[in-house]
Amino acid sequence: MAKSIDNKIGKKIPSNRLHRVGMFGSIVTRVATNMASEGAKQLLSGKRPSTKQLLLTPKNISSVTEQLAQLRGAAMKIGQLLSMDAGDALPKELTDILAKLRSDATPMPAKQLAAVLEKEWGQDWQQHFISFNFKPLAAASIGQVHFARHDDASELAIKVQYPGIRKSISSDVDNVATLLRITGLVPKEVDYKNILEEAKKQLHDEANYELEAEMAHAFYKYLQDDKRFIVPKIYKALTTPSILTMSFEQGESVETLQDLPQQQRDQLITDLFELLFKEVFEFQLVQTDPNFANYLYQRGSKKLVLLDFGATRHYNSNISQGYQKLLSGAMNKNKEDMGLAMAQIGFFSEDIFPDHKDAVINLVMTACEPLQCEGSYDFGNTDLAKRIHDAGMALSMEQGYWHTPPVDALFLHRKIGGLFLLAARLNTHVNVRALFIPYQWQP
């Protein structure tokens, strides 16, 4: 996932672990100081503010967001994971912080970039290129992307990891846990400790660009004969654990394609739904990051460019078949089959109340409405997102309900939710049912 940086000025990424620990400490200190100052002001004016009111002031929110964004890596990834699992249960102020962390991207300065390139490629690294643009095209949570021209004149996109990110992942996540505990920003019902452990694992995987190269190459092979998609070619000789080098592919961001003819927009989203089903049920390898920036569209060829495979996950047969059964049950409105499939996937805790279980099944049934539609589903003219949100919010407020689903489920739902949003953004009509029927579970 990479965000366009326009004219942002680079800020040095703190690469030393002790320096990063110190920054977390300064965040806590600054928040405490701001709370004391604001509390004194309000007491003098005759008010008795709550701790939460003192904590969630604009000044504190700004302080926390600014410094967590500068740390990149763990802070941004936790923002993504928390908003996936607990979005409806979080205070609006924390939701705003997480949204900014997901979108804020400031590049590292040229001097720091040059040091990374020399460390990874050697002092004579420039021999590989006719040109290398030091101004990044985009920046994300753990790296930034540059344009270069290879010595054979081919155009390259080169993702360079921020220094120190990989070595500091575990301590960064632990420090974020401390920050969340001290500030009390996350409700007690949310099991964020398990989420943070998953953040460590996910970040370690995403910080290994050689692993991402393997995932991208796997998709390249799966889709090389499918003329609808383009997967960048990996340049293995110029790829290291901290640098990912691939072919540069041009295109327009998919979220800006509202002016395309209706038929083309419908076909684009149809292709993405078909790809999703292939990933889950055939490849058992899913690119789970739904960010719109991961898709580019080429108007001339009508092809879709697929980018960023850092969040790619393997799905074993138990999970893959579980979702075959679940979606088949939902398509046929069979709640008993849905319940069995959700138990196989791991949705329910052992002590879940029957009425809570029914409510979860009903929520999933609602979310699967496009599968139940005979013919094309009108994503641009539905309140489905609001109904899912309202039902999820009602569940999250139930005492004793909270149960974090399996991480594989969270990531898959995140991908599906992103695709629903894109389908609505482009006001499309898609026959989701027809696309799924070839994968319907056959006992």
C-alpha positions as CSV (number, residue, x, y, z in Angstrom):
1,M,0.0,0.0,0.0
2,A,1.6,3.3,-1.0
3,K,0.2,6.8,-0.7
4,S,1.1,9.6,-3.2
5,I,3.3,12.2,-1.4
6,D,3.0,15.2,-3.7
7,N,5.3,17.9,-2.4
8,K,5.8,16.6,1.2
9,I,9.2,17.4,2.7
10,G,11.2,14.4,3.9
11,K,11.6,13.6,7.6
12,K,14.3,11.4,8.9
13,I,13.0,8.0,10.0
14,P,14.3,7.1,13.5
15,S,16.3,4.0,12.8
16,N,17.9,3.4,16.2
17,R,15.8,1.2,18.5
18,L,16.6,3.3,21.7
19,H,15.7,6.4,19.8
20,R,12.3,4.9,18.8
21,V,11.7,3.8,22.4
22,G,12.5,7.4,23.5
23,M,10.0,8.7,21.0
24,F,7.2,6.5,22.5
25,G,8.2,7.8,26.0
26,S,8.0,11.4,24.8
27,I,4.5,10.7,23.4
28,V,3.3,9.5,26.8
29,T,5.0,12.4,28.6
30,R,3.5,14.9,26.3
31,V,0.0,13.5,26.6
32,A,0.3,13.5,30.4
33,T,1.5,17.1,30.4
34,N,-1.3,18.2,28.1
35,M,-3.8,16.5,30.3
36,A,-2.5,18.2,33.5
37,S,-2.5,21.6,31.8
38,E,-6.0,21.2,30.3
39,G,-7.3,19.9,33.6
40,A,-6.0,22.9,35.5
41,K,-7.6,25.3,33.0
42,Q,-11.0,23.6,33.3
43,L,-10.9,23.4,37.1
44,L,-10.2,27.1,37.3
45,S,-13.2,27.8,35.1
46,G,-15.4,25.7,37.4
47,K,-15.6,22.5,35.3
48,R,-14.8,19.0,36.4
49,P,-13.7,17.2,33.3
50,S,-13.4,13.4,33.0
51,T,-10.1,11.6,32.3
52,K,-11.4,10.7,28.9
53,Q,-12.3,14.4,28.1
54,L,-8.8,15.4,29.1
55,L,-7.2,12.6,27.1
56,L,-9.0,13.2,23.9
57,T,-8.4,16.9,23.4
58,P,-7.4,18.1,19.9
59,K,-3.9,18.9,21.2
60,N,-3.3,15.4,22.5
61,I,-4.8,13.7,19.4
62,S,-2.5,15.9,17.2
63,S,0.6,15.0,19.4
64,V,-0.1,11.2,19.3
65,T,-0.9,11.1,15.6
66,E,2.2,13.2,14.5
67,Q,4.7,11.1,16.4
68,L,3.2,7.7,15.6
69,A,3.1,8.7,11.9
70,Q,6.8,9.6,12.0
71,L,7.6,6.2,13.5
72,R,5.8,4.4,10.6
73,G,5.8,0.6,10.7
74,A,4.2,-0.7,13.8
75,A,2.0,2.3,14.5
76,M,0.5,2.3,11.0
77,K,0.0,-1.5,10.9
78,I,-1.7,-1.5,14.3
79,G,-3.9,1.3,13.1
80,Q,-5.0,-1.0,10.2
81,L,-5.5,-4.1,12.4
82,L,-7.4,-2.3,15.2
83,S,-9.8,-0.6,12.8
84,M,-10.4,-4.0,11.1
85,D,-11.3,-5.8,14.3
86,A,-12.8,-3.2,16.5
87,G,-13.7,-0.2,14.4
88,D,-17.3,0.0,15.6
89,A,-16.3,-0.2,19.3
90,L,-13.6,2.5,19.2
91,P,-14.0,6.1,20.3
92,K,-14.4,8.5,17.3
93,E,-11.2,10.3,18.3
94,L,-9.2,7.1,18.2
95,T,-10.8,6.2,14.9
96,D,-9.7,9.6,13.5
97,I,-6.1,8.9,14.7
98,L,-6.1,5.5,13.0
99,A,-7.5,6.9,9.8
100,K,-4.7,9.5,9.7
101,L,-2.1,6.9,10.4
102,R,-3.4,4.9,7.5
103,S,-3.2,7.8,5.1
104,D,-0.3,10.0,6.4
105,A,2.9,9.2,4.6
106,T,6.1,11.4,4.8
107,P,9.2,10.4,2.8
108,M,12.7,10.0,4.2
109,P,15.2,12.6,3.1
110,A,17.6,12.0,0.2
111,K,20.7,11.6,2.4
112,Q,19.0,8.8,4.4
113,L,17.8,7.2,1.2
114,A,21.3,7.2,-0.3
115,A,22.7,5.4,2.8
116,V,20.1,2.7,2.5
117,L,20.8,2.2,-1.3
118,E,24.6,2.0,-0.6
119,K,24.1,-0.5,2.2
120,E,21.9,-2.8,0.2
121,W,23.5,-2.5,-3.3
122,G,27.1,-1.4,-2.5
123,Q,28.9,1.8,-3.2
124,D,28.7,1.4,-7.0
125,W,25.0,0.8,-7.0
126,Q,24.4,3.5,-9.7
127,Q,26.1,1.3,-12.3
128,H,22.8,-0.7,-12.6
129,F,20.8,2.4,-13.8
130,I,20.7,4.9,-16.5
131,S,18.8,7.2,-14.1
132,F,17.4,7.0,-10.6
133,N,14.8,9.6,-9.3
134,F,15.5,10.4,-5.7
135,K,12.1,12.0,-5.3
136,P,9.7,9.2,-4.4
137,L,6.6,8.5,-6.3
138,A,4.8,7.3,-3.2
139,A,5.3,6.5,0.5
140,A,3.7,3.9,2.8
141,S,4.0,2.5,6.3
142,I,7.3,0.7,5.9
143,G,8.8,2.0,2.6
144,Q,8.7,4.4,-0.3
145,V,8.7,3.9,-4.1
146,H,11.1,5.4,-6.6
147,F,11.2,5.5,-10.4
148,A,14.4,4.4,-12.1
149,R,15.6,3.4,-15.6
150,H,17.5,0.1,-15.7
151,D,20.8,-0.1,-17.7
152,D,18.8,-2.0,-20.3
153,A,16.5,1.0,-20.6
154,S,13.5,-0.7,-19.0
155,E,11.4,1.3,-16.5
156,L,11.5,0.2,-12.9
157,A,9.6,0.8,-9.7
158,I,11.8,0.4,-6.7
159,K,10.4,0.1,-3.2
160,V,12.9,1.1,-0.5
161,Q,12.3,0.2,3.1
162,Y,12.8,2.7,5.9
163,P,15.9,2.0,7.9
164,G,15.5,0.3,11.3
165,I,11.9,-0.8,10.7
166,R,12.6,-4.5,10.6
167,K,14.9,-4.6,13.7
168,S,12.5,-2.5,15.8
169,I,9.2,-4.2,15.0
170,S,8.8,-6.2,18.2
171,S,9.8,-3.4,20.5
172,D,7.7,-0.9,18.6
173,V,4.6,-3.1,18.9
174,D,5.2,-3.6,22.6
175,N,5.6,0.2,23.1
176,V,2.3,0.8,21.2
177,A,0.7,-1.7,23.6
178,T,2.0,0.3,26.5
179,L,0.7,3.5,25.0
180,L,-2.7,2.0,24.4
181,R,-2.9,0.7,28.0
182,I,-1.8,3.9,29.6
183,T,-4.1,6.1,27.6
184,G,-7.1,3.8,27.8
185,L,-8.1,4.6,24.2
186,V,-9.1,1.0,23.4
187,P,-12.2,-0.5,25.2
188,K,-11.4,-3.3,27.7
189,E,-13.6,-5.7,25.7
190,V,-11.2,-5.5,22.7
191,D,-8.6,-8.2,22.8
192,Y,-5.9,-6.0,21.3
193,K,-3.0,-8.1,22.8
194,N,-3.7,-10.8,20.3
195,I,-4.1,-8.2,17.6
196,L,-0.7,-6.8,18.5
197,E,1.0,-10.2,18.3
198,E,-0.5,-10.6,14.8
199,A,0.8,-7.1,14.0
200,K,4.3,-8.3,14.8
201,K,4.0,-11.3,12.6
202,Q,2.4,-9.4,9.7
203,L,5.0,-6.6,9.9
204,H,7.9,-9.1,9.9
205,D,6.4,-10.6,6.8
206,E,5.8,-7.3,5.1
207,A,9.3,-6.0,6.0
208,N,10.8,-8.9,4.1
209,Y,10.8,-7.7,0.6
210,E,12.3,-11.0,-0.7
211,L,9.1,-12.7,0.6
212,E,6.9,-10.1,-1.0
213,A,8.8,-10.7,-4.3
214,E,8.0,-14.4,-4.0
215,M,4.3,-13.6,-3.5
216,A,4.3,-11.2,-6.4
217,H,6.0,-13.8,-8.6
218,A,3.4,-16.4,-7.6
219,F,0.6,-14.1,-8.7
220,Y,2.6,-13.3,-11.9
221,K,2.6,-17.0,-12.7
222,Y,-1.0,-17.6,-11.8
223,L,-2.2,-14.7,-14.0
224,Q,0.3,-14.7,-16.8
225,D,-2.2,-16.1,-19.3
226,D,-5.1,-13.9,-18.0
227,K,-5.2,-10.9,-20.3
228,R,-7.4,-8.9,-17.9
229,F,-4.6,-8.4,-15.3
230,I,-1.0,-7.2,-15.2
231,V,1.3,-8.2,-12.4
232,P,4.7,-6.3,-12.3
233,K,7.7,-8.4,-13.2
234,I,10.2,-8.9,-10.3
235,Y,13.9,-8.1,-10.9
236,K,15.4,-10.7,-8.5
237,A,19.0,-9.5,-9.0
238,L,18.1,-6.1,-7.7
239,T,15.8,-7.3,-4.8
240,T,17.0,-7.6,-1.2
241,P,15.2,-8.0,2.1
242,S,15.0,-4.1,2.1
243,I,14.6,-3.3,-1.6
244,L,12.0,-4.6,-4.0
245,T,12.6,-4.0,-7.6
246,M,9.9,-4.6,-10.2
247,S,8.7,-3.3,-13.6
248,F,7.1,0.1,-13.6
249,E,3.5,-0.1,-14.7
250,Q,1.4,2.9,-15.5
251,G,-2.3,3.4,-15.0
252,E,-5.0,5.4,-13.3
253,S,-6.2,4.9,-9.7
254,V,-9.4,2.9,-9.9
255,E,-11.3,5.1,-7.5
256,T,-11.2,8.0,-10.1
257,L,-12.9,6.0,-12.9
258,Q,-16.4,7.3,-12.4
259,D,-16.4,8.7,-16.0
260,L,-15.8,5.3,-17.5
261,P,-18.8,3.8,-19.4
262,Q,-21.1,1.8,-17.1
263,Q,-20.3,-1.5,-18.9
264,Q,-16.5,-1.0,-18.4
265,R,-17.0,-0.1,-14.7
266,D,-19.2,-3.2,-14.2
267,Q,-16.7,-5.4,-16.0
268,L,-13.8,-4.1,-13.9
269,I,-15.5,-4.9,-10.6
270,T,-16.7,-8.2,-12.0
271,D,-13.1,-9.1,-12.8
272,L,-12.0,-8.2,-9.2
273,F,-14.8,-10.4,-7.7
274,E,-13.8,-13.3,-9.9
275,L,-10.1,-12.8,-9.0
276,L,-11.1,-12.8,-5.3
277,F,-12.9,-16.1,-5.6
278,K,-9.9,-17.6,-7.5
279,E,-7.5,-16.4,-4.7
280,V,-9.6,-17.9,-1.9
281,F,-10.7,-21.2,-3.5
282,E,-8.1,-22.0,-6.2
283,F,-4.8,-20.2,-5.3
284,Q,-5.5,-20.3,-1.6
285,L,-3.3,-17.2,-1.6
286,V,-5.0,-13.9,-1.0
287,Q,-3.7,-10.4,-1.4
288,T,-5.5,-9.0,1.6
289,D,-4.8,-5.3,1.5
290,P,-7.9,-3.6,0.0
291,N,-6.3,-0.1,-0.5
292,F,-7.5,1.4,-3.7
293,A,-4.0,2.5,-4.5
294,N,-3.1,-1.1,-5.1
295,Y,-5.0,-1.1,-8.4
296,L,-4.3,0.8,-11.5
297,Y,-6.4,0.8,-14.7
298,Q,-5.2,1.2,-18.2
299,R,-7.9,2.7,-20.3
300,G,-6.4,1.7,-23.7
301,S,-6.0,-2.0,-23.0
302,K,-8.8,-2.2,-20.4
303,K,-6.3,-4.1,-18.1
304,L,-6.0,-3.9,-14.4
305,V,-2.6,-3.5,-12.8
306,L,-2.2,-5.3,-9.4
307,L,0.3,-3.8,-7.0
308,D,1.7,-4.5,-3.5
309,F,1.8,-8.1,-2.4
310,G,3.2,-7.5,1.1
311,A,0.0,-8.4,2.8
312,T,-0.5,-11.7,0.9
313,R,-1.6,-14.6,3.1
314,H,-1.8,-18.3,2.5
315,Y,-5.2,-19.8,3.3
316,N,-5.2,-23.5,4.2
317,S,-7.9,-26.0,3.0
318,N,-9.8,-25.8,6.3
319,I,-10.3,-22.1,6.0
320,S,-10.8,-22.1,2.2
321,Q,-13.4,-24.9,2.4
322,G,-15.0,-23.2,5.4
323,Y,-15.7,-20.1,3.3
324,Q,-17.0,-22.2,0.4
325,K,-19.5,-23.7,2.9
326,L,-20.3,-20.4,4.5
327,L,-20.9,-18.5,1.3
328,S,-22.9,-21.4,-0.1
329,G,-25.1,-21.4,3.0
330,A,-25.5,-17.7,2.8
331,M,-26.4,-17.8,-0.9
332,N,-29.1,-20.4,-0.1
333,K,-30.2,-18.6,3.1
334,N,-29.4,-21.8,5.2
335,K,-28.5,-20.6,8.7
336,E,-27.7,-24.1,9.9
337,D,-25.1,-24.6,7.2
338,M,-23.7,-21.1,7.9
339,G,-23.3,-21.8,11.6
340,L,-21.4,-25.1,11.0
341,A,-19.1,-23.3,8.5
342,M,-18.5,-20.4,10.8
343,A,-17.6,-22.8,13.6
344,Q,-15.2,-24.6,11.2
345,I,-13.5,-21.2,10.5
346,G,-13.4,-20.3,14.2
347,F,-15.9,-17.5,14.5
348,F,-17.4,-18.6,17.8
349,S,-15.9,-18.8,21.3
350,E,-16.8,-22.0,23.3
351,D,-19.0,-20.1,25.7
352,I,-20.9,-17.9,23.2
353,F,-24.6,-17.4,24.1
354,P,-27.1,-18.9,21.5
355,D,-28.6,-15.5,20.9
356,H,-25.2,-13.9,20.3
357,K,-24.4,-16.7,17.9
358,D,-27.6,-16.2,16.0
359,A,-26.9,-12.4,15.8
360,V,-23.4,-13.1,14.3
361,I,-24.9,-15.4,11.7
362,N,-27.6,-12.8,10.9
363,L,-24.9,-10.2,10.5
364,V,-23.0,-12.4,8.0
365,M,-26.2,-13.2,6.2
366,T,-26.8,-9.5,5.7
367,A,-23.3,-9.0,4.5
368,C,-23.8,-11.7,1.9
369,E,-26.8,-10.0,0.4
370,P,-25.1,-9.6,-3.1
371,L,-24.8,-13.4,-3.2
372,Q,-28.5,-13.8,-2.6
373,C,-29.4,-11.5,-5.4
374,E,-30.8,-13.2,-8.6
375,G,-29.0,-11.2,-11.3
376,S,-26.8,-8.1,-10.9
377,Y,-26.5,-6.4,-7.5
378,D,-26.7,-2.6,-7.6
379,F,-23.8,-1.6,-5.3
380,G,-24.3,2.1,-6.0
381,N,-27.9,2.1,-4.8
382,T,-27.9,0.2,-1.5
383,D,-27.7,1.0,2.2
384,L,-25.9,-2.4,2.8
385,A,-22.8,-0.8,4.4
386,K,-25.0,1.2,6.9
387,R,-27.0,-2.0,7.8
388,I,-23.8,-3.9,8.4
389,H,-22.4,-1.1,10.5
390,D,-25.5,-0.7,12.6
391,A,-25.7,-4.5,13.2
392,G,-22.0,-4.7,14.1
393,M,-22.4,-1.7,16.4
394,A,-25.3,-3.3,18.2
395,L,-23.4,-6.5,18.7
396,S,-20.3,-4.7,20.0
397,M,-22.3,-3.0,22.7
398,E,-23.6,-6.3,24.0
399,Q,-22.0,-7.3,27.3
400,G,-20.0,-10.5,27.1
401,Y,-20.3,-10.6,23.3
402,W,-16.8,-9.6,22.2
403,H,-14.9,-12.3,20.5
404,T,-12.1,-11.6,18.1
405,P,-12.5,-13.8,15.0
406,P,-9.5,-15.7,13.5
407,V,-6.9,-13.4,12.0
408,D,-7.3,-15.1,8.6
409,A,-11.0,-14.2,8.7
410,L,-10.3,-10.6,9.7
411,F,-8.0,-10.1,6.7
412,L,-10.3,-11.7,4.3
413,H,-13.3,-9.6,5.5
414,R,-11.1,-6.5,5.2
415,K,-10.4,-7.4,1.5
416,I,-14.1,-8.1,0.8
417,G,-15.2,-4.9,2.5
418,G,-12.7,-2.9,0.4
419,L,-14.1,-4.5,-2.8
420,F,-17.7,-3.7,-1.7
421,L,-16.6,0.0,-1.1
422,L,-14.9,0.2,-4.5
423,A,-18.0,-1.3,-6.2
424,A,-20.2,1.3,-4.5
425,R,-17.7,4.1,-5.3
426,L,-17.9,3.3,-9.0
427,N,-21.7,2.8,-8.9
428,T,-21.5,-0.7,-10.4
429,H,-23.8,-3.6,-11.0
430,V,-22.3,-7.1,-10.6
431,N,-23.8,-10.6,-10.7
432,V,-21.8,-11.9,-7.7
433,R,-24.0,-15.0,-7.4
434,A,-23.1,-16.2,-10.9
435,L,-19.4,-15.6,-10.2
436,F,-19.6,-17.7,-7.0
437,I,-21.7,-20.6,-8.3
438,P,-18.7,-22.5,-9.9
439,Y,-17.2,-22.6,-6.4
440,Q,-20.4,-23.6,-4.5
441,W,-19.7,-26.3,-1.9
442,Q,-20.7,-29.8,-3.1
443,P,-20.9,-32.2,-0.1
